[in-house]
Amino acid sequence: FPSQTITGNFASVIHGLNANHLTDQVIQRSKRMILDTLGVGLLGTSTEVCHKVTQYSKIYSSDISSTIWGHLDFRLPPLYAAFVNGVAV
């Protein structure tokens, strides 16, 4: 579709993938990248900028089931939890 955005096109390609499309090398590198993201993100929760974003985001606190890393008792709507976790990374 010519009118589809780059992001939408990328999402369509990703959505159509399954494990049979991926080589063992791609799977192993992906696993390593996921672990790296988690490690960096968990370390990032102790940074000043992450603390500031967390404090600011408390105005959006809710009972929706998304948590931010390092604060399992603090819940945010998924969009804001993703933002805070992204800042940590």
C-alpha positions as CSV (number, residue, x, y, z in Angstrom):
1,F,0.0,0.0,0.0
2,P,1.6,3.3,-1.1
3,S,-0.2,5.3,1.6
4,Q,0.9,3.1,4.4
5,T,3.5,4.6,6.8
6,I,7.0,3.2,7.2
7,T,6.1,2.1,10.7
8,G,2.9,0.4,9.5
9,N,4.7,-1.4,6.8
10,F,7.4,-2.5,9.2
11,A,4.8,-3.7,11.7
12,S,3.1,-5.7,8.9
13,V,6.3,-7.5,8.0
14,I,7.0,-8.3,11.7
15,H,3.5,-9.5,12.2
16,G,3.9,-11.9,9.3
17,L,7.1,-13.5,10.7
18,N,7.2,-16.8,12.5
19,A,10.1,-18.8,13.9
20,N,10.5,-20.7,10.6
21,H,11.5,-17.4,8.9
22,L,14.4,-16.8,11.3
23,T,17.9,-18.4,11.2
24,D,19.4,-19.8,14.4
25,Q,21.9,-16.9,14.4
26,V,19.1,-14.3,14.3
27,I,17.3,-16.1,17.2
28,Q,20.4,-16.2,19.3
29,R,21.3,-12.5,18.6
30,S,17.7,-11.5,19.4
31,K,17.8,-13.4,22.7
32,R,21.0,-11.6,23.6
33,M,19.6,-8.2,22.7
34,I,16.5,-8.9,24.8
35,L,18.7,-9.8,27.8
36,D,20.9,-6.7,27.1
37,T,17.8,-4.5,27.1
38,L,16.6,-5.9,30.4
39,G,20.0,-5.5,32.0
40,V,20.5,-2.0,30.8
41,G,16.9,-1.1,31.8
42,L,17.2,-2.5,35.3
43,L,20.4,-0.6,35.8
44,G,18.8,2.5,34.3
45,T,16.1,2.5,37.0
46,S,18.7,3.9,39.4
47,T,19.5,6.9,37.3
48,E,18.5,10.4,38.2
49,V,16.5,10.9,34.9
50,C,14.6,7.7,35.5
51,H,13.7,8.8,39.0
52,K,12.5,12.2,37.7
53,V,10.3,10.5,35.0
54,T,8.9,8.1,37.6
55,Q,8.0,10.9,40.0
56,Y,6.4,12.8,37.2
57,S,4.5,9.8,35.9
58,K,2.9,9.2,39.4
59,I,0.1,11.6,38.4
60,Y,-1.0,8.9,35.9
61,S,-1.1,6.1,38.4
62,S,-3.9,3.6,37.9
63,D,-5.0,0.1,38.7
64,I,-4.2,-1.1,35.1
65,S,-1.8,-4.0,35.3
66,S,1.4,-2.4,33.8
67,T,4.3,-2.0,36.2
68,I,7.6,-0.2,35.8
69,W,10.9,-1.9,36.4
70,G,12.1,-1.7,39.9
71,H,8.7,-0.6,41.3
72,L,6.4,-3.6,41.3
73,D,3.9,-1.9,43.6
74,F,3.5,1.1,41.3
75,R,1.1,0.7,38.3
76,L,0.7,2.9,35.3
77,P,-1.4,2.8,32.1
78,P,0.6,0.7,29.5
79,L,1.7,3.7,27.5
80,Y,3.2,5.5,30.5
81,A,4.8,2.3,31.8
82,A,6.5,1.8,28.4
83,F,7.7,5.3,28.5
84,V,9.3,5.0,31.9
85,N,10.8,1.7,31.1
86,G,12.1,3.1,27.8
87,V,13.8,6.0,29.7
88,A,15.4,3.4,32.0
89,V,16.9,1.6,28.9
